[in-house]
């Protein structure tokens, strides 16, 4: 009789463990394989072209990064009313991992919130435009007057 009670208790324990694992899986969201597939798809989209990022490193100094995995061609920086004191605003090619430093001065009539970069994925492709916010936060703690 004790053996039957032990077997029933063991089966009940297995059912409880299986129910807990199933509940955790549904609460945690997609499984590991699904998360890996989603990450790989996301990486594929990111690698499809150049990814531009503008980093503010001091009061007026900014750095333009190409964080993508491919080059951008016929790159032009469109600053509007923001004055470019240092740095080139046009490039034939901006390779992946490349960075360009700028000193950008905001206009007297008020700050401009963004600038844009026009570029081509290849020399014969259509021009594309990416808007880049001029962040108000300085990335590095040492505030230089640049």
Secondary structure by P-SEA (a helix, b strand, c coil): caaaaaaaaaaaaaaaaaaaaaaaaaaacccaaaaaaaaaaaaaaaacbbbbbbbbccccbbbbbccccccccbbbbbbccccccccccccccccccbbbbbbccccccccccbbbbbbbccccccbbbbbbbbcccccccccccc
